[in-house]
Amino acid sequence: MNIISKLKEFLLPEGPSIVYIALNEFPFSQHDSIIKLLNLTIETVFYLEVRCIIGGEPGWKSLLKYNIKQFLSKISEEDLKFRKRKQLEDDFFLIEYNPDVEDFDDIYEGICKWIFPQCHCIVHHGSSTMTALSLTAGIPTVIVSTFPEQVI
């Protein structure tokens, strides 16, 4: 199954609200910040019971799985009992940036144009492209700048 088919399945309307979080512009030198933001994302998805699409870097799939397991190991039975959706892993969809694919930036932009109108909120790094796409979709947008030149 290719990424588009998997994404279509994830976007089926009978699930909870979807939040898109673009973490794919963080420089690797900010590794600790990435981990903190990823852990905050996992916690937010858990307690709000939303689904989350993450734009991430290559290799983040194992990082996401590991951090979800770590988070779940610290959660009380009380918290788990009140959560309707039991499989936290199923609430995440990761789109990994792939610089080896020709025109990946254009493909990624096309995917964002398609999925943004189906999301309830977008959190991104503040590039002009992501800002334009999220505002065009007409949904709430939160900008978390990652570089000094992205200050708004």
VMD Tcl script that builds the backbone (N, CA, C; Angstrom):
set m [mol new atoms 456]
animate dup $m
set s [atomselect $m all]
$s set {name element resname resid chain x y z} {
  {N N MET 1 A 0.853 -1.181 0.000}
  {CA C MET 1 A 0.000 0.000 0.000}
  {C C MET 1 A 0.900 1.246 0.000}
  {N N ASN 2 A 0.665 2.171 -0.912}
  {CA C ASN 2 A 1.496 3.375 -0.984}
  {C C ASN 2 A 1.035 4.429 0.022}
  {N N ILE 3 A 1.813 5.502 0.128}
  {CA C ILE 3 A 1.538 6.528 1.145}
  {C C ILE 3 A 0.172 7.192 0.945}
  {N N ILE 4 A -0.235 7.404 -0.294}
  {CA C ILE 4 A -1.523 8.059 -0.561}
  {C C ILE 4 A -2.676 7.167 -0.103}
  {N N SER 5 A -2.591 5.881 -0.394}
  {CA C SER 5 A -3.641 4.948 0.044}
  {C C SER 5 A -3.724 4.886 1.565}
  {N N LYS 6 A -2.562 4.830 2.211}
  {CA C LYS 6 A -2.533 4.787 3.678}
  {C C LYS 6 A -3.101 6.084 4.262}
  {N N LEU 7 A -2.753 7.205 3.633}
  {CA C LEU 7 A -3.240 8.503 4.104}
  {C C LEU 7 A -4.747 8.618 3.928}
  {N N LYS 8 A -5.275 8.134 2.803}
  {CA C LYS 8 A -6.732 8.138 2.573}
  {C C LYS 8 A -7.449 7.357 3.670}
  {N N GLU 9 A -6.881 6.212 4.015}
  {CA C GLU 9 A -7.465 5.378 5.067}
  {C C GLU 9 A -7.430 6.102 6.417}
  {N N PHE 10 A -6.324 6.769 6.707}
  {CA C PHE 10 A -6.175 7.504 7.963}
  {C C PHE 10 A -7.167 8.667 8.042}
  {N N LEU 11 A -7.449 9.278 6.906}
  {CA C LEU 11 A -8.309 10.459 6.867}
  {C C LEU 11 A -9.806 10.152 6.855}
  {N N LEU 12 A -10.170 8.890 6.912}
  {CA C LEU 12 A -11.594 8.548 6.889}
  {C C LEU 12 A -12.351 9.361 7.933}
  {N N PRO 13 A -13.494 9.889 7.562}
  {CA C PRO 13 A -14.190 10.858 8.419}
  {C C PRO 13 A -14.740 10.319 9.733}
  {N N GLU 14 A -14.839 9.018 9.901}
  {CA C GLU 14 A -15.455 8.547 11.145}
  {C C GLU 14 A -14.538 8.608 12.361}
  {N N GLY 15 A -13.304 8.997 12.175}
  {CA C GLY 15 A -12.389 9.106 13.303}
  {C C GLY 15 A -12.430 10.468 13.953}
  {N N PRO 16 A -11.617 10.636 15.011}
  {CA C PRO 16 A -11.545 11.935 15.696}
  {C C PRO 16 A -10.905 13.013 14.816}
  {N N SER 17 A -10.948 14.236 15.301}
  {CA C SER 17 A -10.358 15.374 14.594}
  {C C SER 17 A -8.881 15.115 14.288}
  {N N ILE 18 A -8.401 15.786 13.243}
  {CA C ILE 18 A -7.018 15.609 12.819}
  {C C ILE 18 A -6.256 16.920 12.979}
  {N N VAL 19 A -5.057 16.802 13.536}
  {CA C VAL 19 A -4.139 17.928 13.670}
  {C C VAL 19 A -2.909 17.588 12.833}
  {N N TYR 20 A -2.426 18.560 12.070}
  {CA C TYR 20 A -1.206 18.365 11.287}
  {C C TYR 20 A -0.080 19.136 11.960}
  {N N ILE 21 A 1.045 18.467 12.195}
  {CA C ILE 21 A 2.188 19.120 12.821}
  {C C ILE 21 A 3.417 18.902 11.939}
  {N N ALA 22 A 3.963 19.991 11.432}
  {CA C ALA 22 A 5.160 19.919 10.593}
  {C C ALA 22 A 6.390 20.094 11.468}
  {N N LEU 23 A 7.105 19.015 11.656}
  {CA C LEU 23 A 8.343 19.053 12.431}
  {C C LEU 23 A 9.545 18.852 11.526}
  {N N ASN 24 A 9.323 18.851 10.226}
  {CA C ASN 24 A 10.376 18.490 9.287}
  {C C ASN 24 A 11.347 19.607 8.947}
  {N N GLU 25 A 11.246 20.744 9.569}
  {CA C GLU 25 A 12.196 21.814 9.305}
  {C C GLU 25 A 13.115 22.082 10.497}
  {N N PHE 26 A 13.053 21.225 11.493}
  {CA C PHE 26 A 13.941 21.403 12.637}
  {C C PHE 26 A 15.339 20.939 12.272}
  {N N PRO 27 A 16.363 21.749 12.502}
  {CA C PRO 27 A 17.729 21.283 12.253}
  {C C PRO 27 A 18.093 20.216 13.279}
  {N N PHE 28 A 18.860 19.224 12.854}
  {CA C PHE 28 A 19.191 18.124 13.755}
  {C C PHE 28 A 19.987 18.594 14.959}
  {N N SER 29 A 20.634 19.744 14.864}
  {CA C SER 29 A 21.369 20.283 16.013}
  {C C SER 29 A 20.421 20.589 17.175}
  {N N GLN 30 A 19.130 20.683 16.884}
  {CA C GLN 30 A 18.129 20.927 17.927}
  {C C GLN 30 A 17.460 19.615 18.358}
  {N N HIS 31 A 18.255 18.550 18.415}
  {CA C HIS 31 A 17.728 17.223 18.720}
  {C C HIS 31 A 16.892 17.198 20.003}
  {N N ASP 32 A 17.394 17.835 21.071}
  {CA C ASP 32 A 16.648 17.858 22.334}
  {C C ASP 32 A 15.301 18.552 22.176}
  {N N SER 33 A 15.275 19.619 21.395}
  {CA C SER 33 A 14.010 20.328 21.150}
  {C C SER 33 A 13.036 19.458 20.366}
  {N N ILE 34 A 13.556 18.696 19.409}
  {CA C ILE 34 A 12.717 17.795 18.622}
  {C C ILE 34 A 12.070 16.762 19.537}
  {N N ILE 35 A 12.869 16.164 20.414}
  {CA C ILE 35 A 12.354 15.148 21.340}
  {C C ILE 35 A 11.281 15.752 22.250}
  {N N LYS 36 A 11.535 16.940 22.777}
  {CA C LYS 36 A 10.558 17.589 23.651}
  {C C LYS 36 A 9.260 17.880 22.902}
  {N N LEU 37 A 9.377 18.394 21.687}
  {CA C LEU 37 A 8.187 18.710 20.903}
  {C C LEU 37 A 7.432 17.444 20.510}
  {N N LEU 38 A 8.163 16.395 20.184}
  {CA C LEU 38 A 7.531 15.122 19.848}
  {C C LEU 38 A 6.802 14.554 21.063}
  {N N ASN 39 A 7.432 14.621 22.232}
  {CA C ASN 39 A 6.782 14.125 23.452}
  {C C ASN 39 A 5.549 14.954 23.805}
  {N N LEU 40 A 5.626 16.261 23.618}
  {CA C LEU 40 A 4.470 17.121 23.852}
  {C C LEU 40 A 3.342 16.784 22.877}
  {N N THR 41 A 3.705 16.497 21.642}
  {CA C THR 41 A 2.717 16.101 20.635}
  {C C THR 41 A 2.027 14.801 21.032}
  {N N ILE 42 A 2.797 13.827 21.469}
  {CA C ILE 42 A 2.237 12.536 21.885}
  {C C ILE 42 A 1.281 12.730 23.057}
  {N N GLU 43 A 1.696 13.509 24.034}
  {CA C GLU 43 A 0.849 13.761 25.205}
  {C C GLU 43 A -0.442 14.474 24.811}
  {N N THR 44 A -0.334 15.445 23.932}
  {CA C THR 44 A -1.512 16.194 23.485}
  {C C THR 44 A -2.488 15.290 22.743}
  {N N VAL 45 A -1.974 14.477 21.838}
  {CA C VAL 45 A -2.821 13.551 21.087}
  {C C VAL 45 A -3.508 12.579 22.041}
  {N N PHE 46 A -2.777 12.121 23.041}
  {CA C PHE 46 A -3.346 11.180 24.009}
  {C C PHE 46 A -4.517 11.803 24.773}
  {N N TYR 47 A -4.291 12.970 25.359}
  {CA C TYR 47 A -5.316 13.553 26.225}
  {C C TYR 47 A -6.472 14.198 25.462}
  {N N LEU 48 A -6.213 14.737 24.289}
  {CA C LEU 48 A -7.298 15.346 23.507}
  {C C LEU 48 A -8.020 14.329 22.629}
  {N N GLU 49 A -7.443 13.135 22.515}
  {CA C GLU 49 A -7.991 12.068 21.676}
  {C C GLU 49 A -8.246 12.555 20.255}
  {N N VAL 50 A -7.231 13.125 19.669}
  {CA C VAL 50 A -7.266 13.529 18.266}
  {C C VAL 50 A -6.311 12.621 17.493}
  {N N ARG 51 A -6.380 12.720 16.189}
  {CA C ARG 51 A -5.398 12.043 15.343}
  {C C ARG 51 A -4.391 13.091 14.890}
  {N N CYS 52 A -3.199 12.648 14.546}
  {CA C CYS 52 A -2.129 13.593 14.221}
  {C C CYS 52 A -1.333 13.107 13.012}
  {N N ILE 53 A -1.191 13.998 12.040}
  {CA C ILE 53 A -0.291 13.747 10.921}
  {C C ILE 53 A 0.960 14.569 11.203}
  {N N ILE 54 A 2.106 13.921 11.155}
  {CA C ILE 54 A 3.365 14.600 11.418}
  {C C ILE 54 A 4.209 14.606 10.150}
  {N N GLY 55 A 4.674 15.791 9.780}
  {CA C GLY 55 A 5.683 15.901 8.731}
  {C C GLY 55 A 7.027 15.831 9.424}
  {N N GLY 56 A 7.794 14.784 9.157}
  {CA C GLY 56 A 9.042 14.577 9.879}
  {C C GLY 56 A 10.215 14.262 8.972}
  {N N GLU 57 A 11.333 14.023 9.583}
  {CA C GLU 57 A 12.570 13.732 8.866}
  {C C GLU 57 A 12.752 12.222 8.724}
  {N N PRO 58 A 13.635 11.794 7.804}
  {CA C PRO 58 A 13.903 10.357 7.654}
  {C C PRO 58 A 14.351 9.740 8.977}
  {N N GLY 59 A 13.842 8.564 9.276}
  {CA C GLY 59 A 14.228 7.858 10.487}
  {C C GLY 59 A 13.363 8.160 11.699}
  {N N TRP 60 A 12.396 9.042 11.544}
  {CA C TRP 60 A 11.578 9.424 12.694}
  {C C TRP 60 A 10.542 8.374 13.072}
  {N N LYS 61 A 10.270 7.426 12.185}
  {CA C LYS 61 A 9.256 6.415 12.491}
  {C C LYS 61 A 9.633 5.642 13.749}
  {N N SER 62 A 10.889 5.206 13.817}
  {CA C SER 62 A 11.326 4.463 15.010}
  {C C SER 62 A 11.369 5.374 16.232}
  {N N LEU 63 A 11.747 6.632 16.036}
  {CA C LEU 63 A 11.775 7.603 17.137}
  {C C LEU 63 A 10.360 7.820 17.689}
  {N N LEU 64 A 9.387 7.957 16.804}
  {CA C LEU 64 A 8.002 8.147 17.218}
  {C C LEU 64 A 7.486 6.923 17.974}
  {N N LYS 65 A 7.726 5.738 17.439}
  {CA C LYS 65 A 7.279 4.505 18.111}
  {C C LYS 65 A 7.903 4.373 19.499}
  {N N TYR 66 A 9.199 4.644 19.579}
  {CA C TYR 66 A 9.900 4.548 20.860}
  {C C TYR 66 A 9.309 5.531 21.872}
  {N N ASN 67 A 9.101 6.775 21.450}
  {CA C ASN 67 A 8.582 7.789 22.369}
  {C C ASN 67 A 7.143 7.496 22.788}
  {N N ILE 68 A 6.346 6.919 21.907}
  {CA C ILE 68 A 4.986 6.514 22.281}
  {C C ILE 68 A 5.050 5.434 23.355}
  {N N LYS 69 A 5.919 4.436 23.173}
  {CA C LYS 69 A 6.061 3.374 24.177}
  {C C LYS 69 A 6.514 3.945 25.517}
  {N N GLN 70 A 7.481 4.868 25.477}
  {CA C GLN 70 A 7.959 5.507 26.698}
  {C C GLN 70 A 6.831 6.261 27.397}
  {N N PHE 71 A 6.044 6.996 26.620}
  {CA C PHE 71 A 4.936 7.766 27.175}
  {C C PHE 71 A 3.915 6.831 27.825}
  {N N LEU 72 A 3.540 5.775 27.114}
  {CA C LEU 72 A 2.532 4.849 27.637}
  {C C LEU 72 A 3.011 4.133 28.899}
  {N N SER 73 A 4.300 3.919 29.022}
  {CA C SER 73 A 4.821 3.250 30.216}
  {C C SER 73 A 4.693 4.133 31.459}
  {N N LYS 74 A 4.520 5.435 31.254}
  {CA C LYS 74 A 4.425 6.372 32.379}
  {C C LYS 74 A 2.985 6.768 32.702}
  {N N ILE 75 A 2.046 6.327 31.897}
  {CA C ILE 75 A 0.637 6.716 32.066}
  {C C ILE 75 A -0.036 5.802 33.093}
  {N N SER 76 A -0.839 6.383 33.919}
  {CA C SER 76 A -1.538 5.589 34.933}
  {C C SER 76 A -2.693 4.811 34.300}
  {N N GLU 77 A -3.077 3.757 34.967}
  {CA C GLU 77 A -4.232 2.967 34.526}
  {C C GLU 77 A -5.492 3.829 34.502}
  {N N GLU 78 A -5.559 4.764 35.426}
  {CA C GLU 78 A -6.697 5.687 35.507}
  {C C GLU 78 A -6.839 6.492 34.208}
  {N N ASP 79 A -5.723 7.020 33.721}
  {CA C ASP 79 A -5.746 7.793 32.476}
  {C C ASP 79 A -6.132 6.905 31.292}
  {N N LEU 80 A -5.594 5.695 31.264}
  {CA C LEU 80 A -5.896 4.778 30.160}
  {C C LEU 80 A -7.361 4.364 30.166}
  {N N LYS 81 A -7.924 4.215 31.344}
  {CA C LYS 81 A -9.299 3.746 31.473}
  {C C LYS 81 A -10.297 4.709 30.826}
  {N N PHE 82 A -10.043 6.013 30.907}
  {CA C PHE 82 A -10.999 6.990 30.394}
  {C C PHE 82 A -10.804 7.324 28.922}
  {N N ARG 83 A -9.727 6.839 28.358}
  {CA C ARG 83 A -9.467 7.102 26.942}
  {C C ARG 83 A -10.296 6.161 26.072}
  {N N LYS 84 A -11.052 6.720 25.134}
  {CA C LYS 84 A -11.908 5.909 24.262}
  {C C LYS 84 A -11.082 5.093 23.278}
  {N N ARG 85 A -10.090 5.739 22.670}
  {CA C ARG 85 A -9.258 5.062 21.674}
  {C C ARG 85 A -8.067 4.432 22.393}
  {N N LYS 86 A -7.962 3.125 22.338}
  {CA C LYS 86 A -6.958 2.415 23.133}
  {C C LYS 86 A -5.587 2.335 22.471}
  {N N GLN 87 A -5.509 2.351 21.152}
  {CA C GLN 87 A -4.231 2.209 20.465}
  {C C GLN 87 A -3.676 3.574 20.064}
  {N N LEU 88 A -2.834 4.142 20.878}
  {CA C LEU 88 A -2.265 5.462 20.617}
  {C C LEU 88 A -1.486 5.485 19.298}
  {N N GLU 89 A -0.806 4.384 18.970}
  {CA C GLU 89 A -0.022 4.329 17.731}
  {C C GLU 89 A -0.895 4.577 16.504}
  {N N ASP 90 A -2.154 4.161 16.557}
  {CA C ASP 90 A -3.070 4.319 15.423}
  {C C ASP 90 A -3.504 5.769 15.219}
  {N N ASP 91 A -3.224 6.622 16.176}
  {CA C ASP 91 A -3.622 8.026 16.084}
  {C C ASP 91 A -2.559 8.889 15.397}
  {N N PHE 92 A -1.485 8.268 14.928}
  {CA C PHE 92 A -0.405 9.009 14.273}
  {C C PHE 92 A -0.188 8.533 12.849}
  {N N PHE 93 A 0.091 9.489 11.974}
  {CA C PHE 93 A 0.511 9.183 10.609}
  {C C PHE 93 A 1.735 10.049 10.343}
  {N N LEU 94 A 2.837 9.427 9.975}
  {CA C LEU 94 A 4.090 10.147 9.763}
  {C C LEU 94 A 4.404 10.220 8.275}
  {N N ILE 95 A 4.626 11.441 7.797}
  {CA C ILE 95 A 5.102 11.637 6.431}
  {C C ILE 95 A 6.564 12.048 6.556}
  {N N GLU 96 A 7.457 11.137 6.181}
  {CA C GLU 96 A 8.883 11.416 6.313}
  {C C GLU 96 A 9.411 12.122 5.062}
  {N N TYR 97 A 10.109 13.219 5.296}
  {CA C TYR 97 A 10.746 13.939 4.193}
  {C C TYR 97 A 11.761 13.011 3.532}
  {N N ASN 98 A 11.767 12.978 2.211}
  {CA C ASN 98 A 12.681 12.107 1.495}
  {C C ASN 98 A 13.431 12.891 0.423}
  {N N PRO 99 A 14.641 13.354 0.733}
  {CA C PRO 99 A 15.393 14.157 -0.230}
  {C C PRO 99 A 15.851 13.360 -1.451}
  {N N ASP 100 A 15.787 12.016 -1.383}
  {CA C ASP 100 A 16.210 11.185 -2.510}
  {C C ASP 100 A 15.153 11.111 -3.611}
  {N N VAL 101 A 13.919 11.466 -3.290}
  {CA C VAL 101 A 12.847 11.435 -4.285}
  {C C VAL 101 A 12.866 12.742 -5.061}
  {N N GLU 102 A 12.946 12.624 -6.378}
  {CA C GLU 102 A 12.968 13.821 -7.219}
  {C C GLU 102 A 11.667 14.601 -7.034}
  {N N ASP 103 A 11.777 15.894 -6.881}
  {CA C ASP 103 A 10.634 16.793 -6.711}
  {C C ASP 103 A 9.815 16.489 -5.453}
  {N N PHE 104 A 10.471 15.974 -4.401}
  {CA C PHE 104 A 9.721 15.635 -3.193}
  {C C PHE 104 A 9.040 16.865 -2.593}
  {N N ASP 105 A 9.675 18.020 -2.659}
  {CA C ASP 105 A 9.058 19.231 -2.110}
  {C C ASP 105 A 7.723 19.530 -2.798}
  {N N ASP 106 A 7.672 19.360 -4.113}
  {CA C ASP 106 A 6.417 19.580 -4.846}
  {C C ASP 106 A 5.374 18.534 -4.483}
  {N N ILE 107 A 5.817 17.287 -4.321}
  {CA C ILE 107 A 4.903 16.208 -3.928}
  {C C ILE 107 A 4.342 16.488 -2.533}
  {N N TYR 108 A 5.225 16.880 -1.615}
  {CA C TYR 108 A 4.830 17.185 -0.237}
  {C C TYR 108 A 3.834 18.345 -0.209}
  {N N GLU 109 A 4.105 19.371 -1.008}
  {CA C GLU 109 A 3.195 20.513 -1.081}
  {C C GLU 109 A 1.825 20.076 -1.589}
  {N N GLY 110 A 1.809 19.193 -2.593}
  {CA C GLY 110 A 0.541 18.669 -3.110}
  {C C GLY 110 A -0.219 17.877 -2.058}
  {N N ILE 111 A 0.505 17.079 -1.271}
  {CA C ILE 111 A -0.129 16.314 -0.190}
  {C C ILE 111 A -0.727 17.278 0.835}
  {N N CYS 112 A 0.024 18.329 1.185}
  {CA C CYS 112 A -0.471 19.312 2.159}
  {C C CYS 112 A -1.716 20.032 1.641}
  {N N LYS 113 A -1.731 20.389 0.360}
  {CA C LYS 113 A -2.913 21.032 -0.229}
  {C C LYS 113 A -4.143 20.134 -0.103}
  {N N TRP 114 A -3.925 18.856 -0.239}
  {CA C TRP 114 A -5.021 17.887 -0.183}
  {C C TRP 114 A -5.499 17.643 1.246}
  {N N ILE 115 A -4.556 17.495 2.198}
  {CA C ILE 115 A -4.973 17.113 3.548}
  {C C ILE 115 A -5.332 18.285 4.449}
  {N N PHE 116 A -4.749 19.468 4.232}
  {CA C PHE 116 A -4.998 20.589 5.140}
  {C C PHE 116 A -6.476 20.917 5.313}
  {N N PRO 117 A -7.282 20.956 4.255}
  {CA C PRO 117 A -8.702 21.264 4.467}
  {C C PRO 117 A -9.439 20.218 5.318}
  {N N GLN 118 A -8.837 19.037 5.474}
  {CA C GLN 118 A -9.457 17.978 6.270}
  {C C GLN 118 A -8.992 18.001 7.725}
  {N N CYS 119 A -8.054 18.880 8.024}
  {CA C CYS 119 A -7.511 18.987 9.384}
  {C C CYS 119 A -8.273 20.048 10.176}
  {N N HIS 120 A -8.134 19.984 11.475}
  {CA C HIS 120 A -8.790 20.960 12.350}
  {C C HIS 120 A -7.821 22.017 12.873}
  {N N CYS 121 A -6.530 21.743 12.743}
  {CA C CYS 121 A -5.507 22.699 13.165}
  {C C CYS 121 A -4.192 22.282 12.517}
  {N N ILE 122 A -3.362 23.284 12.221}
  {CA C ILE 122 A -2.043 23.010 11.659}
  {C C ILE 122 A -1.002 23.743 12.494}
  {N N VAL 123 A 0.045 23.020 12.856}
  {CA C VAL 123 A 1.176 23.601 13.562}
  {C C VAL 123 A 2.377 23.425 12.638}
  {N N HIS 124 A 3.065 24.524 12.323}
  {CA C HIS 124 A 4.200 24.410 11.409}
  {C C HIS 124 A 5.272 25.430 11.732}
  {N N HIS 125 A 6.338 25.398 10.947}
  {CA C HIS 125 A 7.561 26.149 11.212}
  {C C HIS 125 A 7.554 27.577 10.677}
  {N N GLY 126 A 6.551 27.979 9.971}
  {CA C GLY 126 A 6.428 29.372 9.558}
  {C C GLY 126 A 6.983 29.723 8.199}
  {N N SER 127 A 7.270 28.731 7.355}
  {CA C SER 127 A 7.741 29.068 6.011}
  {C C SER 127 A 6.600 29.713 5.234}
  {N N SER 128 A 6.950 30.436 4.206}
  {CA C SER 128 A 5.911 31.099 3.418}
  {C C SER 128 A 4.988 30.082 2.750}
  {N N THR 129 A 5.536 28.951 2.316}
  {CA C THR 129 A 4.716 27.923 1.667}
  {C C THR 129 A 3.707 27.325 2.638}
  {N N MET 130 A 4.190 26.902 3.819}
  {CA C MET 130 A 3.280 26.288 4.799}
  {C C MET 130 A 2.254 27.295 5.306}
  {N N THR 131 A 2.671 28.537 5.492}
  {CA C THR 131 A 1.739 29.569 5.938}
  {C C THR 131 A 0.653 29.790 4.895}
  {N N ALA 132 A 1.044 29.900 3.641}
  {CA C ALA 132 A 0.064 30.101 2.561}
  {C C ALA 132 A -0.889 28.916 2.455}
  {N N LEU 133 A -0.348 27.700 2.529}
  {CA C LEU 133 A -1.202 26.508 2.422}
  {C C LEU 133 A -2.196 26.413 3.582}
  {N N SER 134 A -1.714 26.679 4.787}
  {CA C SER 134 A -2.604 26.553 5.948}
  {C C SER 134 A -3.666 27.645 5.964}
  {N N LEU 135 A -3.295 28.870 5.615}
  {CA C LEU 135 A -4.274 29.959 5.594}
  {C C LEU 135 A -5.280 29.791 4.457}
  {N N THR 136 A -4.803 29.290 3.323}
  {CA C THR 136 A -5.700 29.018 2.194}
  {C C THR 136 A -6.729 27.961 2.570}
  {N N ALA 137 A -6.308 26.975 3.382}
  {CA C ALA 137 A -7.228 25.928 3.830}
  {C C ALA 137 A -8.274 26.483 4.793}
  {N N GLY 138 A -8.001 27.664 5.362}
  {CA C GLY 138 A -8.975 28.322 6.232}
  {C C GLY 138 A -9.153 27.685 7.588}
  {N N ILE 139 A -8.092 27.111 8.128}
  {CA C ILE 139 A -8.202 26.486 9.447}
  {C C ILE 139 A -7.196 27.125 10.403}
  {N N PRO 140 A -7.403 26.966 11.707}
  {CA C PRO 140 A -6.473 27.556 12.673}
  {C C PRO 140 A -5.040 27.098 12.430}
  {N N THR 141 A -4.118 28.038 12.547}
  {CA C THR 141 A -2.714 27.788 12.267}
  {C C THR 141 A -1.867 28.309 13.423}
  {N N VAL 142 A -0.935 27.480 13.878}
  {CA C VAL 142 A -0.006 27.869 14.939}
  {C C VAL 142 A 1.396 27.770 14.348}
  {N N ILE 143 A 2.171 28.844 14.486}
  {CA C ILE 143 A 3.528 28.843 13.947}
  {C C ILE 143 A 4.532 28.720 15.086}
  {N N VAL 144 A 5.420 27.738 14.951}
  {CA C VAL 144 A 6.506 27.509 15.897}
  {C C VAL 144 A 7.786 27.684 15.095}
  {N N SER 145 A 8.375 28.873 15.162}
  {CA C SER 145 A 9.556 29.105 14.324}
  {C C SER 145 A 10.740 28.300 14.842}
  {N N THR 146 A 11.564 27.843 13.903}
  {CA C THR 146 A 12.699 27.000 14.256}
  {C C THR 146 A 14.030 27.647 13.911}
  {N N PHE 147 A 13.999 28.705 13.139}
  {CA C PHE 147 A 15.208 29.425 12.749}
  {C C PHE 147 A 14.985 30.903 13.021}
  {N N PRO 148 A 16.042 31.645 13.307}
  {CA C PRO 148 A 15.884 33.087 13.578}
  {C C PRO 148 A 15.237 33.838 12.421}
  {N N GLU 149 A 15.467 33.412 11.163}
  {CA C GLU 149 A 14.887 34.156 10.055}
  {C C GLU 149 A 13.401 33.885 9.861}
  {N N GLN 150 A 12.828 32.988 10.633}
  {CA C GLN 150 A 11.412 32.697 10.508}
  {C C GLN 150 A 10.566 33.436 11.528}
  {N N VAL 151 A 11.154 34.367 12.233}
  {CA C VAL 151 A 10.398 35.136 13.224}
  {C C VAL 151 A 9.351 35.959 12.508}
  {N N ILE 152 A 8.131 35.887 12.991}
  {CA C ILE 152 A 7.023 36.603 12.352}
  {C C ILE 152 A 6.657 37.815 13.181}
}
mol reanalyze $m
mol bondsrecalc $m
mol representation Tube
mol addrep $m
